[in-house]
Amino acid sequence: MKKDYRSQANDNVLAFYDAEYSPRRELLYRIVMEFEKAEINWAVGCSFSLFLRGIVDDFHDFDILVANEDVEEAKRIMKDVIGANLVAVGGNGFCNSDDYSHWQINNCDIDVIAGFRVDTFGNSLYVPIRTRPEIIEVLSFEYLPYKIPVICLEPLYCLYSMMEGWQHKRRYKRLLLEEYFGSNKPSKQLLEYYLTSSDESSVAPWILRRVIDNDYFQ
């Protein structure tokens, strides 16, 4: 039976108004409002973007990707305007982005990332917003007061695939994305961009082979 992702997405947005999500909801609205006011070039990635698309039915934190030139202002807003506490900075040997900071406020976790990079399988996948603005998709729901910019699923698929090299549980989300692509064709242009080696970026060869072997990527 074909999954109704749009219906699940709408159900997720309605659930977003439940009490358990209240702190995260208000935090997201504040971030949207303040980042738009400051003209920050940004988008939400990872689990929350899957939640808004009906691919998963829950999420833990917000992974916010920003353009490199906007990251210092984004961090200033997180500290001085939103009042979040800086918990950690820097990479972990696998996620080695140009700039990474982890923040907390009211038991909510936020990662602010510029130049998202994953190094594993002897390869390095680089996903900057600055040079690829077309990877941002703006989602709008009648129940939400704001439009939410999210990272397109094609680069997320490549990122989750690369993350399997050190965080094996990411395999589940990679499989969920493959299932989603079975009924919602991905952009061949975006996939080809991220699967083509360059001076800055290259994916593990088996990821490219998997994409070629799956008919829904043709």
C-alpha positions in Angstrom: 0.0 0.0 0.0 1.3 3.4 -1.0 2.1 5.6 2.0 0.3 8.9 2.3 3.2 11.1 3.3 1.2 14.4 3.0 -1.5 13.1 5.3 1.2 12.0 7.9 2.9 15.4 7.5 -0.4 17.2 8.3 -1.0 14.9 11.3 2.6 15.7 12.5 2.0 19.4 12.3 -1.2 19.1 14.3 0.6 17.0 16.9 3.2 19.8 17.0 0.6 21.7 19.0 0.5 19.1 21.7 1.8 20.1 25.1 4.9 17.9 24.8 6.1 20.0 21.9 5.3 23.3 23.3 8.9 24.4 24.3 10.3 23.3 21.0 7.4 24.9 19.0 7.9 28.3 20.7 11.6 28.0 20.2 11.3 27.3 16.5 8.9 30.2 16.0 11.4 32.5 17.8 14.2 31.3 15.6 12.2 31.8 12.5 11.1 35.3 13.5 14.6 36.5 14.6 16.5 34.9 11.7 14.1 36.3 9.1 14.4 39.8 10.8 18.2 39.5 10.5 18.0 38.1 6.9 19.9 35.0 7.9 20.2 32.5 5.1 19.2 29.3 6.9 17.2 26.0 6.8 16.3 23.2 9.1 17.8 19.8 8.3 17.8 16.2 9.6 14.9 14.8 11.8 12.7 17.9 11.9 12.7 18.2 8.2 11.7 14.5 7.9 9.0 15.2 10.5 7.5 18.0 8.4 7.4 15.7 5.4 5.7 12.8 7.2 8.6 10.5 6.9 9.0 10.1 10.7 6.5 10.9 13.4 8.8 12.4 16.0 12.0 14.4 16.4 14.3 15.4 19.2 16.2 18.6 18.4 16.7 21.2 15.7 19.6 21.0 13.3 19.9 24.4 11.7 22.2 24.9 8.7 23.2 28.5 8.0 25.3 30.2 5.3 28.9 30.6 6.3 28.7 34.4 6.1 25.7 34.4 8.4 26.9 32.0 11.1 28.4 34.6 13.5 25.2 36.6 13.5 23.1 33.5 13.9 25.2 32.5 17.0 24.9 36.1 18.4 21.1 35.8 18.0 21.0 32.4 19.7 23.0 33.9 22.7 21.9 37.5 23.1 18.3 37.5 21.7 17.0 33.9 22.2 18.9 33.4 25.4 20.3 29.9 24.6 23.3 28.5 26.4 26.3 27.4 24.4 27.1 23.8 25.3 29.7 22.6 22.8 31.6 23.7 19.6 33.7 21.9 17.0 33.6 18.6 15.2 33.9 15.0 16.5 36.3 13.5 13.9 33.4 12.6 11.6 31.2 15.6 11.5 33.7 18.3 10.7 31.7 21.3 9.5 33.2 24.8 8.9 31.4 25.9 12.1 29.4 23.9 14.6 27.9 24.9 17.9 25.4 23.1 20.1 22.9 25.2 22.2 20.3 24.5 24.8 17.4 26.4 26.2 14.4 25.1 28.3 15.6 21.5 27.7 15.6 22.0 23.9 18.7 21.3 21.9 19.8 23.2 18.8 22.7 22.6 16.5 23.8 25.6 14.4 26.0 24.4 11.5 27.7 26.2 8.7 29.3 24.2 5.8 28.0 20.8 6.9 30.7 18.2 6.4 30.7 14.5 7.1 34.0 12.6 6.9 33.7 8.8 6.8 34.5 5.8 4.6 37.7 7.7 3.6 35.5 10.3 1.9 34.3 13.8 2.7 30.8 15.0 1.8 30.4 18.8 2.0 26.9 20.5 2.0 27.1 24.3 2.2 24.1 26.5 1.8 26.0 29.4 0.5 26.9 27.9 -2.9 23.8 25.8 -3.4 20.7 27.9 -2.5 18.5 25.5 -4.5 18.9 22.8 -1.8 16.5 24.8 0.4 12.7 24.1 0.1 10.2 26.3 1.9 7.3 24.3 3.4 4.0 25.9 4.3 1.1 24.4 6.3 -2.2 26.1 7.1 -1.8 25.3 10.8 1.7 26.9 11.1 2.0 30.7 11.4 5.4 30.6 9.6 6.8 29.1 6.5 9.7 26.8 7.4 12.8 26.5 5.2 14.1 23.0 5.1 17.0 21.2 3.4 16.0 19.1 0.4 16.0 15.4 0.8 18.6 14.6 -1.8 21.6 16.0 0.2 20.1 14.6 3.4 20.0 11.1 1.8 23.7 11.5 0.9 24.5 12.8 4.5 22.7 9.9 6.2 24.4 7.4 3.9 27.8 8.8 4.8 26.9 8.9 8.6 26.4 5.2 8.5 30.2 4.9 8.6 30.3 6.0 12.2 26.7 6.2 13.4 25.1 2.9 12.3 21.6 3.8 13.4 21.5 6.3 10.5 20.9 3.3 8.3 17.2 3.4 9.3 16.7 6.9 8.1 18.5 6.2 4.9 16.2 3.3 4.3 13.1 5.5 5.1 14.4 8.0 2.5 14.8 5.3 -0.1 11.2 4.2 0.6 10.0 7.8 0.2 11.9 8.2 -3.1 10.1 5.1 -4.4 6.9 7.2 -4.6 8.3 10.7 -4.7 11.0 11.0 -7.3 14.1 12.8 -6.2 15.8 15.5 -8.3 18.3 13.8 -10.5 20.2 17.1 -10.8 20.6 17.5 -7.1 21.6 13.9 -6.6 24.2 14.1 -9.4 25.7 17.2 -7.8 26.2 15.6 -4.5 27.3 12.2 -5.9 29.9 13.8 -8.2 33.4 14.2 -6.7 34.9 17.7 -6.6 37.8 19.4 -4.8 35.6 19.9 -1.7 33.4 16.8 -1.7 33.2 13.1 -2.5 30.9 10.4 -1.3 31.7 6.7 -0.6 31.7 4.8 -4.0 29.1 2.3 -2.8 26.6 5.1 -2.2 26.8 6.1 -5.9 26.4 2.4 -6.9 23.3 2.1 -4.8 21.8 5.2 -6.5 22.6 3.8 -9.9 21.1 0.3 -9.1 17.8 1.7 -7.8 15.4 2.4 -10.7 13.6 5.2 -8.9 16.8 7.3 -9.2 16.7 7.1 -13.0 
